[in-house]
Amino acid sequence: MNNAEGLKALDGVFYRRLFRIPDYQRGYSWTKGQWEDLWNDIQSIVDGRRKKHYAGVITLHRINEPKKSPEQALENLPGYAAYHVVDGQQRLTTLIILIKV
C-alpha cells in the first residue's frame, strides 16, 4: 500500500491482497495484554462508543516477480496482488486470527 492510498477500512486492507511475512521479520510475539487492548478497542466500536479505530500503520511492499513454487502459486492469481508485510505484522496477524475465530 503506498502513501497515496491513505486510511483504509479493514475490508479494504484485505481486499484482493495476499500477504507474505519476509524472513527478516521476527516471529509472532504479541501477548495476552496486547490482544486484550486490541479487543477492547474493537469492542468500543461495536458498542457504539467510537465509530472508528486507528489500528496503526501497516506498511506493505508489492511483490512483482512471478512465483513458481506450489506454495506461492496463489500470488499469480489474476486480480490479486502479493505484498511483503514490512511493518504492522503483529497487528495484521492478530486481526486475521480474530477474523478466523
N, C-alpha and C positions, 0 to 999 in steps of 0.2 A: 504494500500500500504506500503510495507516495504522499507527500505533504499536501498535494492539491486535492486529495480525496477528503481530507478533514475528518470530522467526527462521524462515526457510523453507529447505527443500532447493531445489536448483537447479530441479528439475522444478516445484516449487510457484511459483517466481518466474515461469516462463514459461506456466504453465497458463492457457489461455483469456485471455491478455493480448496486446494489440498495443501496441507502443512507438513513440512519436514523439519525435524529438530537437527541442526548441524552437529557434527561430532564435537565441536569445541564447546558446546553448551553443557553446563552442569546438569546432572540428573534432577528429577523432580524432588523438591525438598520442602514444600510447604507443610506446616504442622497444623495441628488442630486449631490453634489460635487464629492463624491466618484464614483457615477455612471458615471459622465462625464469624470473623469480621466480614468476609465477603458475603456469607449467608445472611447476616444481619442487614447488610446494605441492600441485598436483593429483597428481603422481607419488607424493608421500609418502602420500597417501590410498590410491592404487591398490596401492602396495607394502605396505600394512598398518602403516606406521609411525605413522599417525594415522587416526582414524576419521572426523573431520570437519575441514572447513576454514572458517574465518570469512573470508568474502570482502569484508567491509566493508559499509558502509551503501549501499543503493540506495534513493533517495528518488523516489517516483512521485507524480504528481498526476493524478487521474482526469479525463478529458476527458468532459464531459457533453453538450455540444452536438452534434447530429447533423451529419454531414459530407455534402456534396452533390457534391463533385468526384470524378471517377473514381478518382484515386489514393487517396482517403480512404474509398472505399466499404467496404473491409474493416472499418472501425471501426463500421459499422452491422450487422455480423453478429450474429444472435441468440446470446446466451450468451457473447459476448466483450466485453471492456471495453478501451477505449483509454486510454493513460496517456502523459503527458509525462514524460520522464526528467529530473528536477530535479537529482539528484546520483547519481554512480556510472556515468555514461555510458561512460567509458573501460573499466571492468571489464566492464560488461554487453556492450558491443560486442565486446570481446576474447573473452568466453565464447561469444558467438554465432558468432564466426569459428571458434573451436576446435571447437565442436559441428558446424559445417558441414564442416570439414576432416575 
